[in-house]
Amino acid sequence: MKTLLLPLLGLALAAPCHAGTRGLDQEKRWHPEQDAADVQPQRWAIAQSDARGMDFDVYIRLQTGMSEGELLLRAGKPDSESIENFRNDIVKTYYYFPTVSNPWITVITLRGGRVANIERTKKTF
């Protein structure tokens, strides 16, 4: 069996490989640095358009101590969230990003399924 594989392996290594090079001109070749520059502004625009934010009338109805379910019912799904585990306590942080009509960043921290902290900061950039 080994005697059959050795000649085949030698042929495979000796044969020149031209796969993928046919029809590629210098202008058509892929340049990653050029593509990265073209893609970045589009990603930023998509990220900004996905932000739902939080209106002021929703913000003033939030209270510390309310349940996570009630928060999600009133404020809706957050734009981003993080989950951490401190000892036996799960800490979730919900982020509502600023929009064009509402330039405020709202950060809500939940500990053990209850709202522990509510922060609202005006966007500075």
C-alpha positions in Angstrom: 0.0 0.0 0.0 2.8 2.4 0.8 4.5 1.7 -2.5 1.3 2.9 -4.4 1.0 6.1 -2.4 4.6 7.3 -2.7 4.6 7.7 -6.5 1.2 9.5 -6.4 2.4 11.8 -3.6 5.5 12.6 -5.7 3.4 13.5 -8.7 1.2 15.8 -6.6 4.2 17.7 -5.2 6.0 18.0 -8.5 3.0 19.3 -10.5 2.8 23.1 -10.8 -0.4 24.6 -9.3 -2.2 27.2 -11.4 -5.5 27.1 -9.5 -7.2 30.4 -9.1 -4.7 32.4 -11.2 -6.4 32.2 -14.6 -8.0 35.4 -15.7 -6.8 37.6 -12.9 -5.3 40.9 -14.0 -3.4 43.2 -11.8 -6.4 45.6 -11.7 -8.8 42.9 -10.6 -6.8 41.5 -7.7 -8.1 41.9 -4.2 -6.4 44.5 -2.1 -7.5 44.2 1.6 -6.4 47.7 2.6 -8.5 49.3 -0.1 -11.6 47.2 0.8 -11.2 48.0 4.5 -11.3 51.7 3.8 -14.4 51.3 1.7 -16.3 49.2 4.2 -15.7 51.2 7.4 -18.0 54.2 6.7 -20.8 51.8 5.7 -20.5 49.8 8.9 -20.6 53.0 11.0 -23.7 54.2 9.2 -25.5 50.9 9.7 -24.6 50.9 13.4 -26.0 54.4 13.8 -29.2 53.6 12.0 -29.9 50.6 14.1 -30.0 52.6 17.4 -33.5 52.9 18.7 -32.7 55.1 21.7 -35.1 56.0 24.5 -37.6 58.8 24.6 -37.7 61.1 27.6 -41.4 60.1 28.4 -40.2 56.5 28.7 -37.2 57.4 30.8 -39.2 59.3 33.4 -41.5 56.3 33.9 -38.6 54.0 34.9 -37.8 53.4 38.6 -35.2 51.6 40.6 -36.6 48.3 41.9 -38.9 47.5 38.9 -38.5 44.1 37.4 -36.6 43.3 34.2 -39.8 42.3 32.5 -41.5 45.6 33.2 -38.4 47.5 32.0 -38.4 45.6 28.7 -42.2 46.1 28.3 -41.9 49.9 28.8 -38.5 50.7 27.2 -38.3 47.9 24.6 -35.3 45.9 23.6 -32.0 47.6 24.3 -29.5 48.6 21.6 -26.8 46.7 23.4 -26.4 44.7 26.6 -23.7 43.2 28.7 -24.0 40.4 31.3 -21.6 39.9 34.2 -21.6 37.5 37.1 -20.4 38.8 40.5 -20.4 36.0 43.0 -24.0 34.7 43.0 -25.5 37.9 41.5 -26.1 38.3 37.8 -25.6 41.9 36.7 -27.0 43.0 33.3 -26.4 46.4 31.8 -28.7 47.6 29.1 -27.6 50.4 26.7 -29.9 52.7 24.7 -27.8 54.6 22.3 -28.5 58.2 21.1 -30.4 59.0 17.9 -30.6 62.1 15.8 -33.9 63.1 17.5 -32.8 62.1 21.0 -29.1 62.7 21.7 -29.0 60.9 25.1 -27.2 57.7 26.1 -29.3 55.7 28.6 -27.6 53.0 30.7 -29.7 50.8 33.0 -28.1 48.3 35.4 -30.0 45.3 36.7 -29.0 43.2 39.7 -30.8 40.0 40.4 -33.6 40.8 37.9 -34.3 44.3 39.4 -33.3 47.8 38.2 -30.5 48.9 40.4 -29.3 52.1 38.6 -30.5 54.4 35.8 -28.1 56.8 34.1 -28.8 59.3 31.3 -25.9 61.3 29.7 -26.1 63.7 26.8 -24.0 62.7 23.8 -20.9 65.0 23.6 -19.6 64.3 20.1 
